[in-house]
Amino acid sequence: MEFRAKAFGSDNGILVLPVSAADEADARRQLFERGLQVVAITANRTWREAKPARVPLVNFTQELVALLDAGLSLTESIETLSEKEADVGIKRTLEQIRNRLFEGQTLSTSLAELPGSFPPLYVATVRASERSGAIREALSRYVTYQQQVDVLRKSLVNASIYPAVLAVAGTLVTVFLLAYVVPRFSGIYEDLGSELPFASRMLMKWGQMLQAHGLAIFLLFGATFAAAGYFFSRPGTRAAIGRQVARIPALGQQLRIYQLARLYRTVGMLLRGGTPAVSAFDMSAGLLSAAMRPALAAATLAVREGQSIANSLQHHGLTTPVAARMLRVGERSGNMGEMMERIAAFYDDELGRWVGFMTRLIEPVLMTVIGLIIGVIVVLMYFPIFELAGSIK
């Protein structure tokens, strides 16, 4: 990586000079060895280096565990992974970790210097395992955790694909009928000179407008869609929508269970790795919506003051009846981490059944709505023909 440094030399005053180094700390070290005092240093980033490389955590962790199981040391394992990596950005990231390990730093400290590549949860898992000396077990536990999270996310995404395809297909068919078919029927009716029913006249006018100003309408809808996307991406807007959705009895309850499942799984994984309960709750707060974070903060404070985890979570509305009982059992047995993961698995099963039911319900309802819209358009197009045939008869 290339840096531009301003340094003070004892004889030459302020110098501006380029430095090639692995990172900023390495550049400062090189300048110090040359007898220069650094005033300022900036990285000369190219477009390829503008964004830190995102390391695929599951693959990276699985390969690291395999090398550790084969008897390689941690430093040798990281070095092996960097040598076989083809992606330039990921290779540079792994080389930076290797250099830090050679300098005597711990793996968690090395990873913490790369927040763009390794999330805080991953760093906390490694740091807790370093205290207990069970880094391979902790990394394997993180892989299992991430795979379970991905399974739940994929099931939700897969359940929404078919309804989304139906909605898009229905919209395209409707637009085709209005913009292409309806205007041609309009020309036929104008040649006949017959009086059309009100609904048919309005349909013909919509079709003529789409045909005459299709591009302008398309651009208007595109701009509206982009503005709506920006508006709904704002944190305040999303928080307000989340509060409104949470008030819907069935949907709000399932969204709450989904968030609780993520919370319990993450906290359980951290507890099993040796992370204190208060730290585990603090690191998992970002998994909850803005509306639920104050409750978690209050529960965390109660735990910090010496109250039990089960009572604190139940008092602040972060449990269900089943979860509250399982948490008490986990506290009595001293196996709270494993119990929280079991609660998350129980929630996942409940969510899976609800998603399956809603998918089976939404698909026929959506098909019925799309069929009605298309059917109404077709009937309104042919209704004057039916009336004309009846008058001739």
Steps between C-alpha positions, in 0.01 A plus 500: 500500500628846413502787752583869480677617813604836642792454736740723686869437448770639727693659211256540214188642669158375384519226238221364280584153377326179382514184710414144398373299798246238598300750705528836676673356807761335278553831316552687829745234614704534180519876539601470863781261408624762252523756779194700392219632716160454335282809474219355283447192289225417249434196285504531122202275427421384152146413394577137579603587855222746575295240681646242741484143378212307650635164608249212457490413869348153480743372236795673665412357842440148370835498321676644805351233726602226254861624499508526880363145528776386264762618751606834351554792732274803481760709321576222252130453433443869422811506283379192308160657440659823374728310261215306339264802476446631147302813590746790539297683765446193719863397456615842622270473802633157595858619458430785737367253760808282449731796554323588824532142623873506421526816710356313797145634498206272568262394224210696650708820510605446139141447390376802696724723287293396194139589590405512132588132461422346838186601694519569877313177577767294328778688678327452837469126436871469426597718798296289742649179360853633546437529874389138523747365244225332295523699179418208270183418693393865501558538127306181429219633719495825302473308171204305636341824622541674166365202308188492720446872446543456125249213494235716665573795272490282187170344603344845533643612166391183321149536641472850351637416152187339354257771619740763366518326161121479488466870582754603235346275235151628577618860482671444164190333354280786624731764354511312168121487482462869586781633280467274193170311481257759637604782259431273202154418629450873554567566130249232402229650721566849368447372144173339602385825659300322768457638851712310752410435864671731751742237634605402147551865404726556800697187413547617141617842619756338730626288211526799266688698766749218553554469125548875448711576809649162583860619533410795724283280722776239518756764606255641754443159654876435502570828677221433749633152567854633555374774734294246693801269527714782638224605740448149634876444536528777759543366855224722639254387235585133548462536877159664458387228258628234739294647783188500285557144375558383857146609584353252249404207728619197301782655297639707787524196726689298238743784434563522874569126516738530204700769681500306825628192316795700364567647844493165683712324241766772503511536878503122543793463262694772684425354843618156391821661378570655839372855448338656811122538482502881519754527215303246295180704534680823413650351184165352393297819541537588132303189400180645645281771355517851641174442687639197690848633581393705806350184654825310441704788647282497813531120527879524460514759777299271726740211431795730572343586834485132593154387396452170322496488121162326486326749728661800328398393151150399609442824695586710194292300251782317321369147553202282429349259756699209355824699488461625858469145634794376294716791618431415865599140432819622333590714800442215744713264293771759430471442126339825387683521165377163377150570629481829309599322181225244562250784544616648169453163329148478649421846365639405157265202480205719596596761241546234234148367556353853490689592182386179333137569593515861380665396173224249430243767584652794310561317171133418419384840630753678280409290197132575562564876521711500183239290318223739604693805377577343164147361474343841565718659230407231247127522583501880470673471161248248364189635673407737211536210255260294714251789499535545122442128441192512721353798312556330161328189620 
